């Protein structure tokens, strides 16, 4: 009986906090996926002198990196690349990064906010400033430390 009561209370808390948890989870996972993809793409350029033709050209990516790479769309451009975030944790967040974030990167187009020269807002989703993401309390943590 106590186990049923505990399970019910847990489900109730998750249901009530679900929207905030999902939004926070989408922002945090989306941010991690986006930055991991950037790091792997930029490392490829450092090693080879050019950006990869496709994400399949990236070498030495770890098993967890594949999650991040499956969460973005990549297109090599004449002078850099386009990188769009397609998935966070459950949905797709719209994240905002400051101008300093983009400095030194080859990203020329993205569905994320803050890319120099990009004025329009992406359609759908809610804009969440990546710098405002706070650590989840231990009870709400998803997947442990990153």
Beta strands, then each sheet from edge to edge (+ up, - down):
strand 1: 72-77
strand 2: 80-85
strand 3: 94-96
strand 4: 107-109
strand 5: 127-129
sheet 1: 1+ 2- 4-
sheet 2: 3+ 5+
end
